[in-house]
């Protein structure tokens, strides 16, 4: 094993991570954000204060704490504060519309909300009541700014000790609840335990593999936001290793290139669309990426053309990761050695990590042989605890330790997982999962829409775009502008259809089921792989 590869096997929960590095390297930078530096010593102390303030506010193990804001060092202070108090962090996608935010806050039962006041109007316009206590983030944490009259007014964090509280935390203790949309149209809360952020690290170390690795002196760019499991997982891996993470308030291609060059960033976790945007910036060239040694990407496969350009211009190693929020992020990896331009393995998602198993089953649950297409299932020690408050859904997806992914694919003779389609109909827009039912429900609330069907169509820039087929109410056909204007306050921007097409009727089979595949095939019939 390379001597400078970082692995601290004594760390098994996030509670210990910050304290361990604060003890050994207190002045080392943990987070860089907009010119500010948060050291490991300060991360440990501030998260201790937050943990004690949460406990003083009456929150205890299992209580949900929501966070609505862009990326910053404060997000990670809150993450570790929740871990140390035994509470569960619920990061909320700040791009969501008020009704979507309202659903997450109410479904999770969050009792406290950390809020950047930029998103105050979102909370004001959402249906239902907000959490009892709202803490403003804009000036750091000078005080709790409580919206509930019965809240203890003596809540200034500066009065809280910075010593670590000591609740009983194990690797199986829940620490985060991330919301992912489903085919019902309502997001589900995926509960992840501490083990989800350590299992793959340990699996790689057990075999001395450097598919993804963390090394002394690494500075890691977090391109994927922390409300996504990919962003949260990547950040925690670097914290567990004791490296430095660079947090962008929100991804911007030009700013990302500048940060890589100016800060000497060595590793990055992005979706392919981010790579495409960075390489498309005027004047960007190989000189901007000389310090990068590895790019980890996920969310969608990389096209051969983009890979060839990246290998030439960026000139570093690439590793593809595949998994779901339900698998605790990555369960399968296409390692750097497989990323030769034109290589035979580029159509694969990758192979399971040590200790992770993959199988493909038919509609009756029978395991299929190599080469046969069916539903991909993954057994990983990082899998979710449950869908919050949805035991029946949990039982459907997590079966005897196997996560049923809803993706159609096969295993080749060497055990590589190849994804061919999505059983669950999700549309993947720049790494964001967009689910048709949610958009269809919103469209059908328009008085001029009788029925709507949404599919994904290939897009060179974003991977896929949302295409909406609309059956209009007789004599009242809406225009695309009408539909767009109607949806803007109801859905996040990335979920809005890029194109609307009026049709006379929706194709159905004899039993009345929508033939969504027939509509999709208009765009994908010439492609062997029905994802982009």
Secondary structure as UniProt FT lines:
FT   TURN            3..4
FT   TURN            9..10
FT   HELIX           14..24
FT   TURN            26..27
FT   STRAND          29..33
FT   TURN            34..35
FT   STRAND          36..39
FT   HELIX           40..56
FT   TURN            57..58
FT   TURN            61..62
FT   STRAND          64..68
FT   HELIX           73..85
FT   STRAND          88..92
FT   TURN            94..95
FT   HELIX           98..108
FT   STRAND          112..115
FT   HELIX           117..119
FT   HELIX           120..125
FT   STRAND          133..136
FT   TURN            138..139
FT   TURN            149..150
FT   HELIX           157..159
FT   TURN            171..172
FT   STRAND          174..180
FT   TURN            183..184
FT   STRAND          188..193
FT   HELIX           194..197
FT   HELIX           199..206
FT   TURN            207..208
FT   TURN            216..217
FT   STRAND          219..222
FT   TURN            226..227
FT   HELIX           229..241
FT   STRAND          244..247
FT   HELIX           253..263
FT   STRAND          267..270
FT   HELIX           272..279
FT   TURN            282..283
FT   HELIX           286..289
FT   TURN            290..291
FT   STRAND          294..297
FT   HELIX           304..313
FT   STRAND          317..324
FT   HELIX           325..327
FT   STRAND          329..334
FT   HELIX           336..338
FT   TURN            341..342
FT   TURN            344..347
FT   STRAND          350..352
FT   TURN            354..355
FT   STRAND          357..361
FT   TURN            363..364
FT   TURN            370..371
FT   STRAND          374..379
FT   TURN            381..382
FT   STRAND          386..387
FT   TURN            388..389
FT   HELIX           391..397
FT   STRAND          398..399
FT   TURN            400..401
FT   STRAND          402..411
FT   TURN            413..414
FT   STRAND          416..422
FT   TURN            423..424
FT   STRAND          427..429
FT   TURN            430..431
FT   STRAND          432..434
FT   HELIX           436..443
FT   TURN            444..445
FT   TURN            447..448
FT   STRAND          449..459
FT   TURN            460..462
FT   STRAND          463..472
FT   TURN            474..475
FT   HELIX           480..488
FT   TURN            489..490
FT   HELIX           493..495
FT   STRAND          499..502
FT   TURN            510..511
FT   HELIX           516..524
FT   TURN            525..526
//
